[in-house]
Amino acid sequence: MPAWLGVLEAVVAALVLVVLAILLLAVRRRWLARQGGTFECSARLRASHPSGGWALGVARYNGEMLEWFRFFSYAFRPRLSLRRTDVRVLESRDPDPVEALALYEGQRVLTLTGREPAGPAGRWELAMDPDSMTGLLAWLEAAPPGLAPSPY
């Protein structure tokens, strides 16, 4: 068997693995979207990082939970889960110039606090477009009577 044939087999095998990896990411994204209520949402995972520590992702509403998934991950479990009744909105702001480099254009930063362990002092920062932010605030306000804390 010629040596070039072995090299060709290795190249084809590597290409098949790359295509399978990309296909798995697409299948995961499709699975998340089929569950309904998904939107692009970045999350700050490391507040102490100089560039902001932002990770691109997708969030979805799942009953009383807001679940956040990394965009480039193979995990089918959410990286962050926030219960609607445990979350309060602290502020909404435009990203600073350094943060803006790591986020999608037009996104705003929403600072949340709650009971579940997360970032420093139980705070999370999520970045999303204004339409998604309006939807999230409406979802927080729409909790059953007596269970919803004021989102502001």
PyMOL commands that place a pseudoatom at each C-alpha (Angstrom):
pseudoatom trace, name=CA, resn=MET, resi=1, chain=A, elem=C, hetatm=0, pos=[0.000, 0.000, 0.000]
pseudoatom trace, name=CA, resn=PRO, resi=2, chain=A, elem=C, hetatm=0, pos=[1.459, 3.379, -0.988]
pseudoatom trace, name=CA, resn=ALA, resi=3, chain=A, elem=C, hetatm=0, pos=[2.340, 5.831, 1.811]
pseudoatom trace, name=CA, resn=TRP, resi=4, chain=A, elem=C, hetatm=0, pos=[0.197, 8.578, 0.332]
pseudoatom trace, name=CA, resn=LEU, resi=5, chain=A, elem=C, hetatm=0, pos=[-2.871, 6.371, 0.742]
pseudoatom trace, name=CA, resn=GLY, resi=6, chain=A, elem=C, hetatm=0, pos=[-2.313, 6.213, 4.530]
pseudoatom trace, name=CA, resn=VAL, resi=7, chain=A, elem=C, hetatm=0, pos=[-1.984, 9.999, 4.656]
pseudoatom trace, name=CA, resn=LEU, resi=8, chain=A, elem=C, hetatm=0, pos=[-5.190, 10.356, 2.623]
pseudoatom trace, name=CA, resn=GLU, resi=9, chain=A, elem=C, hetatm=0, pos=[-7.043, 8.067, 5.051]
pseudoatom trace, name=CA, resn=ALA, resi=10, chain=A, elem=C, hetatm=0, pos=[-5.857, 10.153, 8.010]
pseudoatom trace, name=CA, resn=VAL, resi=11, chain=A, elem=C, hetatm=0, pos=[-6.964, 13.394, 6.326]
pseudoatom trace, name=CA, resn=VAL, resi=12, chain=A, elem=C, hetatm=0, pos=[-10.385, 11.941, 5.478]
pseudoatom trace, name=CA, resn=ALA, resi=13, chain=A, elem=C, hetatm=0, pos=[-10.805, 10.654, 9.040]
pseudoatom trace, name=CA, resn=ALA, resi=14, chain=A, elem=C, hetatm=0, pos=[-9.904, 14.100, 10.448]
pseudoatom trace, name=CA, resn=LEU, resi=15, chain=A, elem=C, hetatm=0, pos=[-12.399, 15.790, 8.106]
pseudoatom trace, name=CA, resn=VAL, resi=16, chain=A, elem=C, hetatm=0, pos=[-15.136, 13.352, 9.141]
pseudoatom trace, name=CA, resn=LEU, resi=17, chain=A, elem=C, hetatm=0, pos=[-14.465, 14.116, 12.821]
pseudoatom trace, name=CA, resn=VAL, resi=18, chain=A, elem=C, hetatm=0, pos=[-14.625, 17.880, 12.195]
pseudoatom trace, name=CA, resn=VAL, resi=19, chain=A, elem=C, hetatm=0, pos=[-17.892, 17.532, 10.274]
pseudoatom trace, name=CA, resn=LEU, resi=20, chain=A, elem=C, hetatm=0, pos=[-19.361, 15.359, 13.059]
pseudoatom trace, name=CA, resn=ALA, resi=21, chain=A, elem=C, hetatm=0, pos=[-18.331, 17.908, 15.701]
pseudoatom trace, name=CA, resn=ILE, resi=22, chain=A, elem=C, hetatm=0, pos=[-19.997, 20.743, 13.777]
pseudoatom trace, name=CA, resn=LEU, resi=23, chain=A, elem=C, hetatm=0, pos=[-23.062, 18.609, 13.135]
pseudoatom trace, name=CA, resn=LEU, resi=24, chain=A, elem=C, hetatm=0, pos=[-23.376, 17.820, 16.855]
pseudoatom trace, name=CA, resn=LEU, resi=25, chain=A, elem=C, hetatm=0, pos=[-23.269, 21.553, 17.688]
pseudoatom trace, name=CA, resn=ALA, resi=26, chain=A, elem=C, hetatm=0, pos=[-26.016, 22.182, 15.120]
pseudoatom trace, name=CA, resn=VAL, resi=27, chain=A, elem=C, hetatm=0, pos=[-28.147, 19.313, 16.481]
pseudoatom trace, name=CA, resn=ARG, resi=28, chain=A, elem=C, hetatm=0, pos=[-27.743, 20.624, 20.037]
pseudoatom trace, name=CA, resn=ARG, resi=29, chain=A, elem=C, hetatm=0, pos=[-28.734, 24.147, 18.989]
pseudoatom trace, name=CA, resn=ARG, resi=30, chain=A, elem=C, hetatm=0, pos=[-31.767, 22.749, 17.132]
pseudoatom trace, name=CA, resn=TRP, resi=31, chain=A, elem=C, hetatm=0, pos=[-32.736, 20.688, 20.206]
pseudoatom trace, name=CA, resn=LEU, resi=32, chain=A, elem=C, hetatm=0, pos=[-32.558, 23.809, 22.397]
pseudoatom trace, name=CA, resn=ALA, resi=33, chain=A, elem=C, hetatm=0, pos=[-34.641, 25.806, 19.918]
pseudoatom trace, name=CA, resn=ARG, resi=34, chain=A, elem=C, hetatm=0, pos=[-37.305, 23.068, 19.734]
pseudoatom trace, name=CA, resn=GLN, resi=35, chain=A, elem=C, hetatm=0, pos=[-37.892, 23.441, 23.463]
pseudoatom trace, name=CA, resn=GLY, resi=36, chain=A, elem=C, hetatm=0, pos=[-39.136, 26.977, 22.709]
pseudoatom trace, name=CA, resn=GLY, resi=37, chain=A, elem=C, hetatm=0, pos=[-38.479, 30.397, 24.183]
pseudoatom trace, name=CA, resn=THR, resi=38, chain=A, elem=C, hetatm=0, pos=[-34.798, 30.682, 23.230]
pseudoatom trace, name=CA, resn=PHE, resi=39, chain=A, elem=C, hetatm=0, pos=[-32.847, 33.887, 22.648]
pseudoatom trace, name=CA, resn=GLU, resi=40, chain=A, elem=C, hetatm=0, pos=[-29.212, 34.907, 22.260]
pseudoatom trace, name=CA, resn=CYS, resi=41, chain=A, elem=C, hetatm=0, pos=[-27.813, 35.849, 25.631]
pseudoatom trace, name=CA, resn=SER, resi=42, chain=A, elem=C, hetatm=0, pos=[-24.219, 36.292, 26.785]
pseudoatom trace, name=CA, resn=ALA, resi=43, chain=A, elem=C, hetatm=0, pos=[-23.277, 35.664, 30.414]
pseudoatom trace, name=CA, resn=ARG, resi=44, chain=A, elem=C, hetatm=0, pos=[-20.385, 36.975, 32.460]
pseudoatom trace, name=CA, resn=LEU, resi=45, chain=A, elem=C, hetatm=0, pos=[-18.691, 33.932, 33.902]
pseudoatom trace, name=CA, resn=ARG, resi=46, chain=A, elem=C, hetatm=0, pos=[-15.582, 35.586, 35.358]
pseudoatom trace, name=CA, resn=ALA, resi=47, chain=A, elem=C, hetatm=0, pos=[-16.189, 39.049, 36.739]
pseudoatom trace, name=CA, resn=SER, resi=48, chain=A, elem=C, hetatm=0, pos=[-12.529, 39.550, 37.625]
pseudoatom trace, name=CA, resn=HIS, resi=49, chain=A, elem=C, hetatm=0, pos=[-11.321, 39.010, 34.047]
pseudoatom trace, name=CA, resn=PRO, resi=50, chain=A, elem=C, hetatm=0, pos=[-10.074, 42.293, 32.503]
pseudoatom trace, name=CA, resn=SER, resi=51, chain=A, elem=C, hetatm=0, pos=[-11.977, 41.809, 29.231]
pseudoatom trace, name=CA, resn=GLY, resi=52, chain=A, elem=C, hetatm=0, pos=[-15.129, 41.041, 31.142]
pseudoatom trace, name=CA, resn=GLY, resi=53, chain=A, elem=C, hetatm=0, pos=[-15.131, 37.224, 31.102]
pseudoatom trace, name=CA, resn=TRP, resi=54, chain=A, elem=C, hetatm=0, pos=[-18.158, 37.110, 28.784]
pseudoatom trace, name=CA, resn=ALA, resi=55, chain=A, elem=C, hetatm=0, pos=[-19.273, 33.885, 27.117]
pseudoatom trace, name=CA, resn=LEU, resi=56, chain=A, elem=C, hetatm=0, pos=[-21.653, 33.780, 24.167]
pseudoatom trace, name=CA, resn=GLY, resi=57, chain=A, elem=C, hetatm=0, pos=[-24.699, 31.653, 24.731]
pseudoatom trace, name=CA, resn=VAL, resi=58, chain=A, elem=C, hetatm=0, pos=[-28.367, 30.912, 24.365]
pseudoatom trace, name=CA, resn=ALA, resi=59, chain=A, elem=C, hetatm=0, pos=[-30.976, 31.252, 27.096]
pseudoatom trace, name=CA, resn=ARG, resi=60, chain=A, elem=C, hetatm=0, pos=[-34.403, 29.670, 27.236]
pseudoatom trace, name=CA, resn=TYR, resi=61, chain=A, elem=C, hetatm=0, pos=[-37.457, 29.771, 29.432]
pseudoatom trace, name=CA, resn=ASN, resi=62, chain=A, elem=C, hetatm=0, pos=[-38.286, 26.397, 30.930]
pseudoatom trace, name=CA, resn=GLY, resi=63, chain=A, elem=C, hetatm=0, pos=[-41.306, 26.722, 33.205]
pseudoatom trace, name=CA, resn=GLU, resi=64, chain=A, elem=C, hetatm=0, pos=[-40.209, 28.728, 36.232]
pseudoatom trace, name=CA, resn=MET, resi=65, chain=A, elem=C, hetatm=0, pos=[-36.526, 28.568, 35.252]
pseudoatom trace, name=CA, resn=LEU, resi=66, chain=A, elem=C, hetatm=0, pos=[-34.327, 30.633, 32.973]
pseudoatom trace, name=CA, resn=GLU, resi=67, chain=A, elem=C, hetatm=0, pos=[-31.643, 28.289, 31.651]
pseudoatom trace, name=CA, resn=TRP, resi=68, chain=A, elem=C, hetatm=0, pos=[-28.446, 29.497, 30.004]
pseudoatom trace, name=CA, resn=PHE, resi=69, chain=A, elem=C, hetatm=0, pos=[-26.298, 27.343, 27.709]
pseudoatom trace, name=CA, resn=ARG, resi=70, chain=A, elem=C, hetatm=0, pos=[-22.870, 28.135, 26.261]
pseudoatom trace, name=CA, resn=PHE, resi=71, chain=A, elem=C, hetatm=0, pos=[-23.059, 28.611, 22.517]
pseudoatom trace, name=CA, resn=PHE, resi=72, chain=A, elem=C, hetatm=0, pos=[-19.980, 26.507, 21.697]
pseudoatom trace, name=CA, resn=SER, resi=73, chain=A, elem=C, hetatm=0, pos=[-20.493, 23.544, 24.003]
pseudoatom trace, name=CA, resn=TYR, resi=74, chain=A, elem=C, hetatm=0, pos=[-21.694, 19.983, 23.621]
pseudoatom trace, name=CA, resn=ALA, resi=75, chain=A, elem=C, hetatm=0, pos=[-23.446, 19.923, 27.003]
pseudoatom trace, name=CA, resn=PHE, resi=76, chain=A, elem=C, hetatm=0, pos=[-27.195, 19.351, 26.953]
pseudoatom trace, name=CA, resn=ARG, resi=77, chain=A, elem=C, hetatm=0, pos=[-27.516, 20.612, 30.552]
pseudoatom trace, name=CA, resn=PRO, resi=78, chain=A, elem=C, hetatm=0, pos=[-27.655, 24.349, 31.264]
pseudoatom trace, name=CA, resn=ARG, resi=79, chain=A, elem=C, hetatm=0, pos=[-24.538, 26.008, 32.646]
pseudoatom trace, name=CA, resn=LEU, resi=80, chain=A, elem=C, hetatm=0, pos=[-26.678, 28.455, 34.617]
pseudoatom trace, name=CA, resn=SER, resi=81, chain=A, elem=C, hetatm=0, pos=[-30.245, 28.058, 35.922]
pseudoatom trace, name=CA, resn=LEU, resi=82, chain=A, elem=C, hetatm=0, pos=[-32.137, 30.884, 37.573]
pseudoatom trace, name=CA, resn=ARG, resi=83, chain=A, elem=C, hetatm=0, pos=[-35.521, 30.393, 39.251]
pseudoatom trace, name=CA, resn=ARG, resi=84, chain=A, elem=C, hetatm=0, pos=[-37.972, 33.182, 38.372]
pseudoatom trace, name=CA, resn=THR, resi=85, chain=A, elem=C, hetatm=0, pos=[-39.065, 33.725, 41.993]
pseudoatom trace, name=CA, resn=ASP, resi=86, chain=A, elem=C, hetatm=0, pos=[-35.459, 34.031, 43.230]
pseudoatom trace, name=CA, resn=VAL, resi=87, chain=A, elem=C, hetatm=0, pos=[-34.255, 36.686, 40.775]
pseudoatom trace, name=CA, resn=ARG, resi=88, chain=A, elem=C, hetatm=0, pos=[-34.354, 40.462, 41.060]
pseudoatom trace, name=CA, resn=VAL, resi=89, chain=A, elem=C, hetatm=0, pos=[-33.108, 43.007, 38.520]
pseudoatom trace, name=CA, resn=LEU, resi=90, chain=A, elem=C, hetatm=0, pos=[-30.569, 45.438, 39.927]
pseudoatom trace, name=CA, resn=GLU, resi=91, chain=A, elem=C, hetatm=0, pos=[-29.731, 47.498, 36.861]
pseudoatom trace, name=CA, resn=SER, resi=92, chain=A, elem=C, hetatm=0, pos=[-29.636, 47.727, 33.102]
pseudoatom trace, name=CA, resn=ARG, resi=93, chain=A, elem=C, hetatm=0, pos=[-26.738, 49.446, 31.356]
pseudoatom trace, name=CA, resn=ASP, resi=94, chain=A, elem=C, hetatm=0, pos=[-24.821, 49.749, 28.120]
pseudoatom trace, name=CA, resn=PRO, resi=95, chain=A, elem=C, hetatm=0, pos=[-21.621, 47.675, 28.023]
pseudoatom trace, name=CA, resn=ASP, resi=96, chain=A, elem=C, hetatm=0, pos=[-18.383, 49.568, 28.518]
pseudoatom trace, name=CA, resn=PRO, resi=97, chain=A, elem=C, hetatm=0, pos=[-16.067, 49.729, 25.462]
pseudoatom trace, name=CA, resn=VAL, resi=98, chain=A, elem=C, hetatm=0, pos=[-13.993, 46.724, 26.538]
pseudoatom trace, name=CA, resn=GLU, resi=99, chain=A, elem=C, hetatm=0, pos=[-17.091, 44.595, 27.183]
pseudoatom trace, name=CA, resn=ALA, resi=100, chain=A, elem=C, hetatm=0, pos=[-18.614, 45.645, 23.863]
pseudoatom trace, name=CA, resn=LEU, resi=101, chain=A, elem=C, hetatm=0, pos=[-15.788, 43.840, 22.035]
pseudoatom trace, name=CA, resn=ALA, resi=102, chain=A, elem=C, hetatm=0, pos=[-16.856, 40.520, 23.564]
pseudoatom trace, name=CA, resn=LEU, resi=103, chain=A, elem=C, hetatm=0, pos=[-20.603, 40.977, 23.014]
pseudoatom trace, name=CA, resn=TYR, resi=104, chain=A, elem=C, hetatm=0, pos=[-22.932, 41.153, 20.051]
pseudoatom trace, name=CA, resn=GLU, resi=105, chain=A, elem=C, hetatm=0, pos=[-23.633, 44.620, 18.726]
pseudoatom trace, name=CA, resn=GLY, resi=106, chain=A, elem=C, hetatm=0, pos=[-26.609, 46.340, 20.342]
pseudoatom trace, name=CA, resn=GLN, resi=107, chain=A, elem=C, hetatm=0, pos=[-26.693, 44.183, 23.470]
pseudoatom trace, name=CA, resn=ARG, resi=108, chain=A, elem=C, hetatm=0, pos=[-27.359, 45.695, 26.886]
pseudoatom trace, name=CA, resn=VAL, resi=109, chain=A, elem=C, hetatm=0, pos=[-26.133, 44.328, 30.209]
pseudoatom trace, name=CA, resn=LEU, resi=110, chain=A, elem=C, hetatm=0, pos=[-28.670, 43.309, 32.833]
pseudoatom trace, name=CA, resn=THR, resi=111, chain=A, elem=C, hetatm=0, pos=[-27.442, 42.776, 36.409]
pseudoatom trace, name=CA, resn=LEU, resi=112, chain=A, elem=C, hetatm=0, pos=[-29.472, 40.254, 38.414]
pseudoatom trace, name=CA, resn=THR, resi=113, chain=A, elem=C, hetatm=0, pos=[-29.306, 39.105, 41.988]
pseudoatom trace, name=CA, resn=GLY, resi=114, chain=A, elem=C, hetatm=0, pos=[-30.839, 36.099, 43.666]
pseudoatom trace, name=CA, resn=ARG, resi=115, chain=A, elem=C, hetatm=0, pos=[-30.489, 33.282, 46.148]
pseudoatom trace, name=CA, resn=GLU, resi=116, chain=A, elem=C, hetatm=0, pos=[-28.709, 30.728, 44.012]
pseudoatom trace, name=CA, resn=PRO, resi=117, chain=A, elem=C, hetatm=0, pos=[-24.902, 30.746, 44.125]
pseudoatom trace, name=CA, resn=ALA, resi=118, chain=A, elem=C, hetatm=0, pos=[-23.327, 32.479, 41.161]
pseudoatom trace, name=CA, resn=GLY, resi=119, chain=A, elem=C, hetatm=0, pos=[-20.937, 35.328, 40.609]
pseudoatom trace, name=CA, resn=PRO, resi=120, chain=A, elem=C, hetatm=0, pos=[-19.606, 37.690, 43.238]
pseudoatom trace, name=CA, resn=ALA, resi=121, chain=A, elem=C, hetatm=0, pos=[-22.158, 38.343, 45.983]
pseudoatom trace, name=CA, resn=GLY, resi=122, chain=A, elem=C, hetatm=0, pos=[-24.823, 36.241, 44.248]
pseudoatom trace, name=CA, resn=ARG, resi=123, chain=A, elem=C, hetatm=0, pos=[-24.938, 38.445, 41.152]
pseudoatom trace, name=CA, resn=TRP, resi=124, chain=A, elem=C, hetatm=0, pos=[-25.192, 37.540, 37.507]
pseudoatom trace, name=CA, resn=GLU, resi=125, chain=A, elem=C, hetatm=0, pos=[-24.676, 39.692, 34.475]
pseudoatom trace, name=CA, resn=LEU, resi=126, chain=A, elem=C, hetatm=0, pos=[-26.460, 38.795, 31.269]
pseudoatom trace, name=CA, resn=ALA, resi=127, chain=A, elem=C, hetatm=0, pos=[-26.186, 40.668, 27.981]
pseudoatom trace, name=CA, resn=MET, resi=128, chain=A, elem=C, hetatm=0, pos=[-28.962, 40.562, 25.415]
pseudoatom trace, name=CA, resn=ASP, resi=129, chain=A, elem=C, hetatm=0, pos=[-30.640, 42.714, 22.797]
pseudoatom trace, name=CA, resn=PRO, resi=130, chain=A, elem=C, hetatm=0, pos=[-33.311, 45.160, 23.986]
pseudoatom trace, name=CA, resn=ASP, resi=131, chain=A, elem=C, hetatm=0, pos=[-36.213, 43.038, 22.672]
pseudoatom trace, name=CA, resn=SER, resi=132, chain=A, elem=C, hetatm=0, pos=[-34.997, 39.988, 24.598]
pseudoatom trace, name=CA, resn=MET, resi=133, chain=A, elem=C, hetatm=0, pos=[-34.498, 42.131, 27.679]
pseudoatom trace, name=CA, resn=THR, resi=134, chain=A, elem=C, hetatm=0, pos=[-38.097, 43.320, 27.452]
pseudoatom trace, name=CA, resn=GLY, resi=135, chain=A, elem=C, hetatm=0, pos=[-39.221, 39.695, 27.188]
pseudoatom trace, name=CA, resn=LEU, resi=136, chain=A, elem=C, hetatm=0, pos=[-37.133, 38.677, 30.201]
pseudoatom trace, name=CA, resn=LEU, resi=137, chain=A, elem=C, hetatm=0, pos=[-38.488, 41.528, 32.318]
pseudoatom trace, name=CA, resn=ALA, resi=138, chain=A, elem=C, hetatm=0, pos=[-42.054, 40.635, 31.309]
pseudoatom trace, name=CA, resn=TRP, resi=139, chain=A, elem=C, hetatm=0, pos=[-41.387, 36.975, 32.165]
pseudoatom trace, name=CA, resn=LEU, resi=140, chain=A, elem=C, hetatm=0, pos=[-40.074, 37.979, 35.607]
pseudoatom trace, name=CA, resn=GLU, resi=141, chain=A, elem=C, hetatm=0, pos=[-43.137, 40.134, 36.268]
pseudoatom trace, name=CA, resn=ALA, resi=142, chain=A, elem=C, hetatm=0, pos=[-45.548, 37.436, 35.072]
pseudoatom trace, name=CA, resn=ALA, resi=143, chain=A, elem=C, hetatm=0, pos=[-44.871, 35.035, 37.940]
pseudoatom trace, name=CA, resn=PRO, resi=144, chain=A, elem=C, hetatm=0, pos=[-47.968, 33.749, 39.732]
pseudoatom trace, name=CA, resn=PRO, resi=145, chain=A, elem=C, hetatm=0, pos=[-49.430, 36.229, 42.264]
pseudoatom trace, name=CA, resn=GLY, resi=146, chain=A, elem=C, hetatm=0, pos=[-47.687, 36.200, 45.611]
pseudoatom trace, name=CA, resn=LEU, resi=147, chain=A, elem=C, hetatm=0, pos=[-44.613, 34.390, 44.299]
pseudoatom trace, name=CA, resn=ALA, resi=148, chain=A, elem=C, hetatm=0, pos=[-42.975, 37.063, 42.190]
pseudoatom trace, name=CA, resn=PRO, resi=149, chain=A, elem=C, hetatm=0, pos=[-40.533, 39.468, 43.774]
pseudoatom trace, name=CA, resn=SER, resi=150, chain=A, elem=C, hetatm=0, pos=[-40.456, 42.901, 42.207]
pseudoatom trace, name=CA, resn=PRO, resi=151, chain=A, elem=C, hetatm=0, pos=[-38.033, 42.692, 39.265]
pseudoatom trace, name=CA, resn=TYR, resi=152, chain=A, elem=C, hetatm=0, pos=[-36.773, 46.198, 40.098]
for i in range(1, 152): cmd.bond("trace and resi %d" % i, "trace and resi %d" % (i + 1))
show_as sticks, trace
zoom trace
